């Protein structure tokens, strides 16, 4: 059953902490998973969270530390000595330990590494934190099971027994040549059913997917998603096996990319969250707010140029909000579909023109329906001249917004600009300006014609 933190549970925990009821706290925490405990920690003050953390066992405590929000974990680690942090890292896999230690100042990192009892683990962590952030090297863990191609099955099984202590879940056994280069993988099923004296070179699978240490994390996520992989080996520039990436690491990358795109679509320029300081939050939002404000000023100036027309036909002012809203909505719909396609790679290498014509076709159908409805409404409340003006302008605005909503993100992607920006204030503001221009230009032409 999924855990849900209610105010009653939180209050009972705080009361137990106040009265130092360790037996109650241990009993309750024993029934929860690490992510559930992390949710509780995020809601407690630092002192209370630290008190509960001391009650956790050696296996649960590091797992909870990993599940905490980044800012919360940073606050938490600031209360630990270098030696205490090292004790937590001893019970983590190398990739998780590297993620934690990378958040510390460089001088503290060196102190923590010096306190690690396992010299091999310290070396692995030091290697991982030196990889550039956002690459396969920064995602991978060093713990894996590998055997040499010239070994026998019985030797291989013995090697697995020795290496398996460092690996929580054995996804695969990798096969190396004499120079530690990755040449294939070994099926556990084939290993079990093969003769003990059979050589690995006779039974291993040479076809294997892998990435290099400098491959971007986005490419790694796409690769694993495309080939439906739960684990992916990582090799260096010489083809030597140096680590492996598991699906849980990739899920974190996908989550970060989704959050980043949502922020871009909302007009937030930096990677922020609700726990950041006021100035950082404001600084991330203000650029596109200023773009929207400038667009509004331009729109107001356009309306100002048609002041005389509005004086003669004031009823045209009734539909200004409608034209702006419809243009913005249609543009965001079209651009969202395109951005989604670019994100999941279904539009890579696709010719732009067919996509433009398809969206224009959708816009035409929607335009006919919406224009017909607005014509009937305007005709009922005013006259046929206004109805013809508004419906004609709305049709043109919907078609234009469909075109821009498709063309802009595709063009941005072509020039290596994040296309998610196209679904936010950029397209909305652009469509508002163009929509108002089309509306009044249509009114001037049609009213003069009639």
C-alpha positions in Angstrom: 0.0 0.0 0.0 1.3 3.4 -0.9 2.4 5.6 2.0 0.7 9.0 2.3 2.0 11.6 4.8 -1.0 13.2 6.6 -0.9 16.0 9.1 -2.0 13.5 11.8 1.0 11.2 11.1 3.4 14.2 11.0 2.0 15.5 14.3 2.3 12.1 16.0 6.0 11.9 14.8 6.8 15.3 16.2 5.2 14.5 19.5 7.2 11.2 19.6 10.4 13.1 18.9 9.6 15.7 21.6 9.2 12.9 24.2 12.2 10.9 22.8 10.0 7.9 22.2 12.6 5.9 20.3 10.7 2.6 20.4 7.6 4.1 18.7 9.8 5.9 16.1 11.8 2.8 15.3 8.6 0.7 14.9 7.0 3.2 12.6 10.1 3.8 10.5 10.7 0.0 10.2 7.4 -0.3 8.2 8.4 2.4 5.7 10.6 2.4 2.6 13.4 4.9 2.1 11.4 7.2 -0.3 8.6 7.4 2.3 11.0 8.3 5.1 12.6 11.0 2.9 9.1 12.6 2.4 8.9 12.8 6.2 12.4 14.3 6.5 11.5 17.0 4.0 8.7 18.1 6.2 10.6 18.2 9.5 13.0 20.8 10.8 16.7 19.9 10.5 17.1 19.0 14.2 14.2 16.6 14.3 15.2 15.0 11.0 18.7 14.5 12.3 17.3 12.8 15.5 15.3 10.3 13.4 18.2 9.7 11.1 20.3 8.4 14.0 17.6 5.7 14.6 17.9 4.3 11.1 20.0 1.1 10.4 23.1 1.2 8.3 21.3 0.1 5.1 18.3 2.4 5.3 20.1 5.6 6.3 22.1 6.0 3.1 19.1 5.1 1.0 17.1 7.9 2.7 19.9 10.3 2.2 19.8 9.7 -1.5 16.0 10.2 -1.7 16.1 13.7 0.0 15.6 16.8 -2.1 18.9 18.3 -3.2 18.7 21.4 -1.1 17.5 19.4 1.9 20.4 16.9 1.5 22.9 19.7 1.3 21.6 21.1 4.6 21.7 17.7 6.1 25.2 17.0 5.1 26.4 20.3 6.5 25.6 18.9 10.0 27.9 15.9 9.4 31.6 15.7 9.9 33.8 14.5 7.0 34.2 11.1 8.7 30.4 10.7 9.2 29.8 11.5 5.5 32.4 8.8 4.6 30.5 6.3 6.8 27.3 6.9 4.8 29.2 6.6 1.5 30.5 3.2 2.5 27.0 1.7 2.1 26.3 3.3 -1.3 27.1 2.2 -4.8 29.8 4.2 -6.5 27.5 6.2 -8.7 25.2 7.3 -5.8 28.2 8.1 -3.6 29.7 10.2 -6.4 26.5 12.1 -6.8 26.4 12.9 -3.1 30.1 13.9 -2.8 29.9 16.0 -5.9 27.5 18.3 -4.0 30.2 19.1 -1.4 32.9 21.8 -1.6 36.2 20.5 -3.1 38.1 20.7 0.2 35.4 18.7 1.9 35.4 16.2 -0.9 39.1 15.4 -0.4 38.6 15.0 3.4 35.7 12.6 2.9 37.6 10.5 0.4 40.5 10.3 2.8 38.2 8.8 5.4 36.9 6.0 3.2 38.2 2.7 4.5 37.8 1.0 1.1 40.6 2.3 -1.0 39.1 0.8 -4.2 35.8 2.5 -3.6 37.5 5.8 -2.9 39.4 5.5 -6.2 36.1 4.7 -8.1 34.3 7.7 -6.6 37.3 10.0 -7.4 37.2 8.8 -11.0 33.4 9.3 -11.3 33.3 12.8 -10.0 35.9 13.8 -12.6 33.6 13.0 -15.5 31.8 15.9 -17.0 28.2 16.3 -15.7 25.6 15.2 -18.1 27.7 12.4 -19.6 27.5 8.6 -19.4 30.6 8.7 -17.3 28.9 10.8 -14.6 25.9 8.4 -14.6 27.6 5.0 -14.5 28.5 2.9 -11.5 31.7 0.9 -11.2 30.2 -2.2 -9.6 29.6 -4.9 -12.2 30.5 -8.6 -12.9 32.9 -9.4 -15.7 34.9 -12.4 -16.9 37.6 -13.1 -19.4 36.8 -14.8 -22.7 39.6 -17.4 -22.2 38.2 -18.7 -18.9 36.1 -21.8 -18.4 32.6 -22.0 -17.1 33.8 -23.2 -13.6 36.3 -20.4 -13.4 33.7 -17.9 -14.5 31.3 -19.1 -11.7 34.0 -18.6 -9.1 34.8 -15.1 -10.5 31.1 -14.3 -10.2 31.0 -15.5 -6.6 33.9 -13.2 -5.7 32.5 -10.1 -7.5 28.9 -10.5 -6.7 29.3 -9.2 -3.1 29.8 -5.7 -4.5 26.8 -5.8 -6.8 23.2 -5.6 -5.3 21.5 -6.8 -8.5 23.3 -8.8 -11.2 21.8 -7.7 -14.5 24.5 -9.2 -16.7 27.9 -10.8 -16.9 30.2 -9.0 -19.3 32.9 -10.7 -21.3 36.3 -9.1 -21.8 39.4 -9.9 -23.9 43.0 -9.9 -22.7 43.1 -6.1 -22.9 39.9 -5.6 -20.8 38.0 -4.5 -23.9 34.3 -5.3 -23.9 33.5 -8.0 -26.5 30.1 -9.4 -25.4 28.0 -10.6 -22.6 27.1 -13.9 -21.0 23.6 -15.2 -20.4 23.2 -16.6 -16.9 21.0 -19.3 -18.3 23.6 -20.4 -20.7 26.2 -20.3 -18.0 24.2 -22.6 -15.7 23.4 -25.2 -18.4 26.9 -25.3 -19.9 29.6 -27.9 -19.1 31.9 -26.7 -16.3 35.0 -27.2 -18.6 33.4 -25.3 -21.6 35.2 -22.1 -22.5 33.5 -18.7 -22.3 34.5 -18.0 -25.9 32.2 -20.9 -27.0 29.0 -19.7 -25.3 29.1 -15.9 -24.9 27.0 -13.5 -27.0 29.2 -11.1 -29.1 26.4 -8.7 -30.0 26.1 -6.1 -27.3 24.9 -2.5 -27.0 27.1 -0.1 -25.2 27.9 3.6 -24.9 31.2 5.6 -24.3 32.0 7.7 -21.3 31.5 10.9 -23.2 28.1 10.0 -24.5 25.5 12.6 -23.3 23.0 11.5 -20.7 20.1 12.4 -23.1 21.5 10.0 -25.7 21.9 7.3 -23.0 18.3 7.7 -22.0 17.1 7.6 -25.6 19.3 4.5 -26.3 18.0 2.6 -23.4 14.4 3.5 -24.2 14.8 2.6 -27.8 16.2 -0.8 -27.2 14.2 -1.5 -24.0 17.3 -2.1 -21.9 17.5 -2.3 -18.1 21.3 -2.0 -18.0 23.9 -0.6 -20.4 27.7 -1.1 -20.2 30.0 1.9 -20.6 33.4 1.8 -22.2 36.3 4.3 -22.5 37.8 5.6 -25.8 39.8 2.4 -26.1 36.8 0.1 -25.7 37.7 -1.0 -22.2 34.8 -1.7 -19.9 34.7 0.9 -17.1 31.1 0.8 -15.7 27.4 0.2 -16.2 24.3 2.4 -16.2 21.0 1.0 -14.8 17.5 2.0 -15.7 16.9 3.8 -12.4 19.8 6.2 -13.3 18.1 6.9 -16.6 14.8 7.5 -15.1 16.4 10.3 -13.1 17.7 11.8 -16.4 14.2 11.6 -18.0 12.6 13.2 -15.0 15.1 16.1 -15.1 14.5 16.6 -18.8 10.8 16.6 -18.4 11.0 19.1 -15.5 13.3 21.3 -17.6 11.0 21.3 -20.6 8.0 22.1 -18.4 9.8 25.1 -17.1 10.9 26.2 -20.5 7.3 25.8 -21.7 6.1 28.0 -18.8 8.7 30.7 -19.6 11.1 29.9 -16.8 14.7 30.4 -18.1 16.7 28.6 -15.3 16.4 25.3 -13.5 14.7 26.2 -10.3 12.3 24.7 -7.8 9.9 26.0 -5.1 12.6 25.8 -2.4 14.9 28.3 -4.1 15.4 31.8 -2.8 13.1 34.6 -3.9 15.7 36.4 -6.0 16.6 33.2 -7.9 13.0 32.4 -8.6 12.3 36.0 -9.8 15.4 36.0 -12.0 14.3 32.8 -13.7 10.9 34.1 -14.5 11.4 37.8 -15.3 13.0 37.5 -18.8 9.9 36.0 -20.5 7.6 38.1 -18.5 9.4 41.1 -20.0 9.0 39.6 -23.4 5.3 39.2 -22.8 5.0 42.7 -21.6 6.8 44.1 -24.6 4.5 42.0 -26.8 1.6 43.6 -25.0 2.9 47.1 -25.6 3.3 46.3 -29.3 -0.2 44.9 -29.4 -1.6 48.1 -27.7 0.3 50.2 -30.3 -1.3 48.2 -33.1 -4.8 48.8 -31.6 -3.9 52.5 -31.3 -3.2 52.8 -35.0 -6.8 51.6 -35.6 -8.3 54.1 -33.2 -10.4 55.9 -35.8 -11.8 52.5 -37.0 -12.8 51.6 -33.5 -14.5 55.0 -33.1 -16.6 54.3 -36.2 -17.2 50.6 -35.3 -16.8 50.3 -31.5 -18.4 46.8 -31.6 -15.1 45.5 -33.0 -13.5 46.0 -29.6 -15.8 43.3 -28.1 -13.9 40.5 -29.9 -10.2 41.6 -29.3 -9.8 39.3 -26.3 -11.3 36.4 -28.3 -8.9 36.8 -31.3 -5.9 37.0 -29.0 -6.9 34.0 -26.9 -7.8 31.8 -29.9 -4.5 32.6 -31.6 -2.5 31.8 -28.4 -4.3 28.6 -27.7 -4.0 27.2 -31.3 -0.3 28.1 -31.4 0.4 26.4 -28.1 -1.5 23.3 -29.1 0.4 23.0 -32.4 3.8 23.7 -30.8 3.2 21.3 -28.0 2.6 18.4 -30.4 5.8 19.2 -32.3 7.9 19.6 -29.2 6.6 16.2 -27.9 7.5 14.6 -31.2 11.0 16.1 -31.1 11.4 15.0 -27.5 10.7 11.4 -28.3 12.6 11.5 -31.6 9.6 10.6 -33.8 10.2 13.7 -35.9 14.0 13.3 -36.4 14.9 13.4 -40.1 11.3 14.1 -41.0 10.7 16.6 -43.8 9.2 19.8 -42.4 6.8 20.6 -45.2 4.4 17.6 -44.8 4.1 18.4 -41.1 3.3 22.0 -41.9 0.6 21.1 -44.3 -0.9 18.6 -41.9 -1.1 21.2 -39.1 -2.6 23.7 -41.6 -5.2 21.0 -42.4 -6.0 20.6 -38.8 -6.2 24.4 -38.4 -8.5 24.6 -41.4 -11.0 22.2 -40.0 -10.9 23.8 -36.5 -11.1 27.2 -38.1 -14.2 26.4 -40.1 -15.9 25.1 -37.0 -14.9 28.0 -34.7 -15.6 30.6 -37.4 -19.0 29.2 -38.1 -19.9 29.3 -34.5 -18.6 32.9 -34.0 -20.4 34.0 -37.1 -23.7 32.9 -35.7 -23.0 34.5 -32.4 -21.9 37.8 -33.8 -24.8 37.9 -36.3 -27.3 37.4 -33.4 -25.9 40.1 -31.2 -24.9 42.7 -33.8 -25.1 42.4 -37.6 -23.8 40.5 -40.6 -21.0 42.9 -41.3 -19.4 42.3 -37.8 -20.1 38.6 -38.1 -18.3 38.4 -41.5 -15.4 40.4 -40.1 -14.9 38.4 -36.9 -15.4 35.0 -38.6 -13.0 35.8 -41.5 -10.3 37.2 -39.1 -10.7 34.2 -36.8 -10.2 31.7 -39.6 -7.0 33.6 -40.7 -5.7 33.8 -37.2 -6.2 30.0 -36.5 -4.4 29.1 -39.8 -1.6 31.5 -39.0 -1.2 30.3 -35.4 -1.2 26.6 -36.6 1.6 27.5 -39.0 3.7 29.4 -36.5 3.1 26.7 -33.8 4.6 24.2 -36.1 7.2 26.2 -37.9 8.8 27.9 -34.9 9.7 24.8 -32.8 11.0 22.9 -35.9 13.2 25.9 -36.8 14.4 26.3 -33.3 15.4 22.6 -33.2 17.2 23.0 -36.5 19.3 25.8 -35.0 20.0 23.8 -31.8 17.7 26.0 -29.6 15.5 24.2 -27.1 12.2 23.9 -28.9 10.3 23.8 -25.6 10.7 27.6 -25.5 8.3 27.8 -28.5 5.3 26.5 -26.4 5.6 29.3 -23.9 5.3 33.0 -24.0 7.2 33.3 -27.2 4.5 31.8 -29.5 1.7 33.2 -27.4 3.0 36.7 -27.6 3.8 36.4 -31.3 0.3 35.1 -32.0 -1.3 37.9 -30.0 0.5 40.6 -32.1 -0.2 38.9 -35.4 -3.8 38.0 -34.5 -4.7 41.6 -33.6 -3.1 42.9 -36.8 -5.0 40.4 -38.9 -8.3 41.3 -37.1 -8.1 45.0 -37.7 -6.7 44.7 -41.2 -9.6 42.3 -42.0 -12.1 44.8 -40.5 -10.7 47.7 -42.5 -10.9 45.7 -45.7 -14.3 44.1 -45.2 -16.1 47.2 -43.7 -14.8 49.2 -46.6 -16.0 46.5 -49.0 -19.4 46.3 -47.5 
